[in-house]
């Protein structure tokens, strides 16, 4: 999603904001302090809903009932989280999400590499039309695909299986990856390819031994994006994964939330369990993501 | 895709750079160099055809029929479409999507410009990049919270009886301001919009701060020497320079807004009444709750055509803008 345009002017490779020492720090006037304070308050307001959830996830129901949602918890109560975990078999849901997102990330990037190799480096005839095709494929809303896919997967016996969701998202993410990687590969240094060709390497060997290793940073960014996007997907998994054993984390939480049979502390506990993996990914991938957002890194 | 935001939104703003054509007069060198690549395109084409092209054509075909998902579809021509254009729910869903786009694309872009500029130009320069990065990460956090969880958090905060927002208002003796935020047709859509802004804000901030890296520090120094105000530096230097990012953000968030489903599903299910109905949920309801597959297909088709047209217009606008030497 967050890929800066390749058409942007090439700029010097600078480290991201916040890395380079400031040559001449500005004077800190009172007005500046006010601006900073305003920003800090604003960011705290943005974070407040998440903080409130964390507060209430570790409260006992009795504590919540007597002191309300905004009070600090009087003890560290993990029972709500444990109960919820067991009630929905959360470990199973986590595993499903991991299997789906991990497979899609790897397979989707693999598929995109193959297509982009033909379009960006091979420059096959009519490649502009292929690119338009992959771009439009990426624009199509899932509602336009969902019923036929639902129908077809039922007749193929793939309905309500992780495999169906993996195949569909591999293709959808792969379309985006193809579009992006084609423009990256179009800039690939010809000399490297020619040198490999002179050595008598075939197309496959050039791809695996020259192109893929040289584009590793970009591919890592793509794998990250695909993983996170797929993890958060909601619509198609909601339609395709109906049995409890196959649900992914977002679907399990979304469906439960509709039931309204949970008290406030359990609700908070469930939200916390949904947030934790996301934050973990964020911390683990932050460097990759930041690099991905920087237009310079993607090239 | 992102989206974030946004499920996956492509970098629409820049078609892959085409190398200047080498004039090889279809000599042997060119053909040798470009031979044997087609096989690599096969998996992508075959799979995309099976998973995307065929379903799209099927949905298009089904939209001209009456079908309940079983038995034979019955051909009814344009009936679904004529019914659609006289359906109050359909118009409500498109009116709502307009406001959703305001909340997902327009407001976050404008706020994001101000915030990114303040973080980069003020905080980054006076208090160091660490502070700016920390604040940026804080703003970005709602973007990575899964949609289903966002629904849980906000449905609970906005709950009329035991929600945190109303209990804060009560503690401040402002009971009269307490509302049934998501359950009252008058406020539901505005509440949803507020949640969407909260979700989306981090994405433009991150993108624009990345774009501001391109600003030549000497420009700012020169502006300082000329005594330019903060506002002038912002409007004359920062905004024109990160135009490409602004386009990317606007395109990707607008498309994400048109496709919005999860947020509506977990917050309001389109209700109360049709106050927060959006096309994608409207289609979902017809497919899986009412078994009106033909009608749902017609809704999806109209939505798809709108998205493709809008993207095309955006790209046209942008190329014109670049040609005029926008930056």
Contacts between the chains, C-beta under 8 A, distances in Angstrom:
chain1	res1	chain2	res2	distance
A	1	B	1	5.0
A	1	B	2	3.0
A	1	B	3	3.8
A	1	B	4	5.1
A	1	B	5	5.7
A	1	B	6	5.0
A	1	B	7	7.6
A	1	B	8	6.3
A	1	B	9	5.2
A	1	B	203	7.4
A	1	B	252	6.0
A	2	B	2	6.7
A	2	B	3	7.8
A	2	B	4	7.8
A	2	B	203	6.5
A	2	B	206	6.3
A	2	B	207	5.7
A	3	B	11	4.5
A	3	B	248	7.5
A	4	B	11	7.7
A	4	B	207	6.7
A	4	B	210	5.7
A	4	B	211	6.5
A	4	B	244	7.1
A	4	B	245	5.9
A	4	B	248	6.7
A	5	B	11	5.9
A	5	B	13	4.2
A	5	B	14	4.3
A	5	B	244	4.3
A	5	B	245	7.1
A	5	B	247	7.3
A	5	B	248	5.5
A	6	B	11	6.8
A	6	B	14	4.7
A	6	B	16	7.3
A	6	B	17	6.6
A	7	B	13	6.6
A	7	B	14	3.7
A	7	B	17	7.6
A	7	B	244	6.3
A	7	B	322	7.5
A	8	B	14	7.8
A	8	B	211	7.4
A	8	B	214	6.9
A	8	B	244	4.8
A	8	B	245	7.6
A	9	B	214	6.4
A	11	B	213	6.7
A	11	B	214	4.4
A	14	B	213	5.4
A	16	B	133	7.7
A	16	B	210	7.4
A	16	B	213	7.1
A	17	B	119	7.8
A	17	B	120	6.2
A	17	B	124	5.6
A	17	B	129	5.1
A	17	B	132	5.6
A	17	B	133	6.4
A	17	B	136	7.8
A	17	B	209	5.6
A	17	B	212	7.4
A	17	B	213	6.6
A	18	B	124	6.9
A	18	B	128	7.6
A	18	B	129	2.9
A	18	B	130	5.6
A	18	B	132	5.4
A	18	B	133	3.5
A	18	B	136	8.0
A	19	B	129	6.2
A	20	B	129	6.9
A	22	B	124	7.5
A	22	B	125	6.0
A	22	B	128	6.6
A	22	B	129	7.2
A	23	B	217	7.5
A	25	B	125	6.6
A	25	B	126	6.3
A	25	B	128	7.5
A	26	B	125	4.8
A	26	B	126	4.5
A	27	B	126	7.4
A	28	B	126	5.2
A	28	B	127	7.3
A	32	B	122	6.3
A	32	B	126	5.1
A	35	B	118	6.3
A	35	B	122	5.3
A	35	B	123	7.7
A	36	B	122	7.2
A	36	B	123	5.9
A	36	B	126	7.7
A	36	B	127	6.3
A	36	B	131	7.6
A	39	B	115	7.5
A	39	B	118	6.3
A	39	B	119	7.0
A	39	B	123	6.5
A	39	B	135	5.8
A	40	B	135	7.1
A	42	B	115	7.9
A	43	B	135	5.1
A	43	B	138	4.0
A	43	B	139	5.9
A	44	B	138	7.8
A	46	B	138	6.4
A	46	B	139	5.8
A	46	B	141	7.5
A	46	B	142	6.5
A	46	B	198	6.5
A	46	B	201	6.9
A	47	B	138	5.6
A	47	B	141	6.5
A	49	B	153	5.2
A	49	B	154	7.0
A	49	B	157	5.8
A	49	B	198	7.5
A	50	B	141	6.6
A	50	B	142	7.5
A	50	B	145	7.0
A	50	B	153	7.1
A	52	B	157	7.1
A	52	B	164	5.7
A	53	B	153	5.6
A	53	B	156	8.0
A	68	B	167	5.7
A	69	B	162	7.5
A	69	B	164	4.6
A	69	B	167	6.1
A	70	B	164	6.5
A	70	B	167	6.8
A	70	B	168	6.6
A	70	B	171	7.4
A	111	B	43	6.1
A	111	B	44	5.7
A	111	B	47	6.9
A	112	B	44	7.7
A	114	B	40	4.7
A	114	B	41	7.5
A	114	B	43	5.7
A	114	B	44	6.3
A	115	B	40	6.8
A	115	B	41	5.6
A	115	B	43	7.5
A	115	B	44	3.6
A	115	B	45	7.8
A	117	B	37	7.0
A	117	B	40	5.0
A	118	B	37	4.3
A	118	B	38	6.5
A	118	B	39	7.9
A	118	B	40	4.1
A	118	B	41	4.1
A	119	B	41	7.1
A	120	B	16	6.9
A	121	B	37	7.5
A	122	B	34	5.9
A	122	B	36	7.8
A	122	B	37	2.7
A	122	B	38	7.7
A	122	B	40	6.8
A	123	B	19	7.9
A	123	B	34	5.6
A	123	B	37	7.7
A	124	B	34	6.9
A	124	B	37	5.2
A	124	B	38	5.7
A	124	B	41	6.3
A	125	B	34	8.0
A	128	B	18	7.8
A	130	B	41	7.0
A	130	B	45	7.8
A	131	B	15	7.1
A	131	B	16	6.5
A	133	B	48	7.4
A	134	B	44	7.7
A	134	B	48	7.3
A	135	B	10	5.7
A	135	B	12	7.2
A	136	B	308	6.4
A	137	B	48	5.7
A	137	B	52	4.8
A	137	B	53	8.0
A	138	B	8	6.2
A	138	B	9	7.7
A	138	B	10	4.9
A	139	B	10	7.6
A	139	B	255	6.6
A	139	B	307	5.5
A	139	B	308	6.0
A	139	B	311	5.8
A	140	B	52	6.5
A	140	B	56	6.3
A	140	B	304	5.9
A	140	B	307	7.6
A	141	B	258	7.2
A	141	B	259	4.7
A	141	B	280	6.3
A	141	B	300	6.9
A	141	B	303	5.7
A	141	B	304	5.9
A	141	B	307	6.3
A	142	B	259	7.4
A	142	B	261	7.8
A	142	B	280	7.9
A	143	B	261	7.7
A	143	B	279	7.7
A	143	B	280	5.1
A	143	B	283	4.4
A	143	B	284	6.8
A	143	B	287	7.9
A	143	B	296	7.7
A	143	B	299	7.5
A	143	B	300	4.2
A	143	B	303	6.5
A	143	B	304	8.0
A	144	B	55	7.2
A	144	B	56	5.6
A	144	B	59	5.3
A	144	B	300	4.6
A	144	B	301	7.0
A	144	B	303	7.4
A	144	B	304	4.7
A	145	B	51	7.3
A	145	B	52	6.5
A	145	B	55	4.2
A	145	B	56	6.6
A	145	B	59	7.2
A	146	B	55	7.9
A	146	B	284	7.9
A	146	B	287	6.7
A	147	B	55	7.8
A	147	B	58	7.8
A	147	B	59	6.4
A	147	B	62	7.1
A	147	B	69	7.6
A	147	B	287	5.3
A	147	B	293	5.8
A	147	B	296	6.8
A	147	B	297	6.7
A	148	B	54	6.9
A	148	B	55	3.7
A	148	B	58	3.9
A	148	B	59	5.9
A	148	B	62	7.7
A	149	B	51	7.1
A	149	B	55	5.3
A	150	B	287	7.9
A	151	B	58	7.9
A	151	B	69	7.3
A	152	B	54	8.0
A	152	B	55	7.5
A	167	B	47	7.8
A	167	B	51	6.7
A	168	B	51	5.6
A	170	B	47	7.5
A	171	B	47	4.8
A	171	B	48	5.8
A	171	B	50	7.8
A	171	B	51	4.1
A	171	B	52	6.5
A	172	B	8	7.1
A	172	B	51	7.4
A	172	B	52	7.4
A	173	B	8	6.1
A	174	B	44	6.5
A	174	B	47	7.3
A	174	B	48	7.7
A	175	B	44	7.9
A	175	B	48	6.2
A	175	B	52	7.2
A	176	B	8	4.5
A	176	B	10	5.3
A	178	B	44	6.1
A	179	B	10	5.1
A	179	B	11	7.6
A	179	B	16	7.7
A	180	B	10	6.9
A	180	B	11	6.2
A	182	B	16	5.0
A	183	B	11	7.8
A	183	B	14	7.0
A	183	B	15	7.6
A	183	B	16	3.1
A	183	B	17	6.2
A	186	B	16	5.1
A	186	B	17	5.7
A	186	B	18	7.3
A	186	B	19	6.6
A	187	B	17	6.8
A	203	B	36	5.1
A	203	B	37	6.7
A	203	B	40	7.4
A	207	B	40	7.6
A	225	B	8	7.7
A	228	B	144	7.1
A	229	B	1	5.6
A	229	B	2	6.9
A	229	B	3	7.0
A	229	B	4	7.9
A	229	B	7	6.1
A	229	B	8	5.7
A	231	B	146	7.2
A	232	B	146	4.7
A	232	B	147	6.2
A	233	B	7	7.1
A	234	B	146	7.8
A	234	B	147	5.3
A	234	B	148	6.2
A	234	B	261	7.0
A	234	B	262	3.8
A	234	B	265	7.2
A	235	B	261	4.9
A	235	B	262	6.4
A	235	B	265	8.0
A	235	B	280	7.5
A	235	B	284	7.6
A	238	B	265	7.5
A	239	B	288	6.9
A	249	B	146	7.0
A	249	B	148	7.7
A	250	B	146	4.7
A	250	B	147	6.5
A	250	B	148	4.1
A	250	B	149	7.6
A	250	B	262	7.7
A	251	B	148	7.2
A	253	B	146	7.3
A	253	B	148	4.1
A	253	B	149	6.1
A	253	B	152	6.2
A	254	B	147	7.6
A	254	B	148	3.7
A	254	B	151	6.4
A	254	B	262	7.2
A	254	B	265	6.6
A	254	B	266	5.1
A	257	B	148	6.8
A	257	B	151	5.7
A	257	B	152	5.0
A	257	B	155	6.5
A	257	B	266	5.7
A	258	B	266	7.7
A	258	B	269	7.5
A	264	B	156	6.6
A	264	B	162	6.1
A	267	B	152	6.1
A	267	B	156	5.4
A	268	B	156	7.3
A	270	B	152	6.3
A	271	B	149	5.1
A	271	B	152	4.4
A	271	B	153	5.5
A	271	B	156	7.7
A	274	B	145	7.5
A	274	B	146	5.5
A	274	B	148	6.4
A	274	B	149	3.7
A	274	B	152	7.1
A	275	B	145	5.7
A	275	B	146	7.8
A	275	B	149	5.7
A	278	B	144	4.8
A	278	B	145	5.7
A	278	B	146	5.8
A	278	B	149	7.6
A	279	B	141	7.6
A	279	B	144	7.1
A	281	B	144	7.1
A	282	B	141	7.4
A	282	B	144	4.9
A	286	B	137	7.7
A	293	B	206	5.5
A	293	B	207	6.6
A	293	B	210	5.1
A	294	B	210	5.2
A	294	B	213	7.2
A	295	B	210	6.7
A	295	B	211	7.9
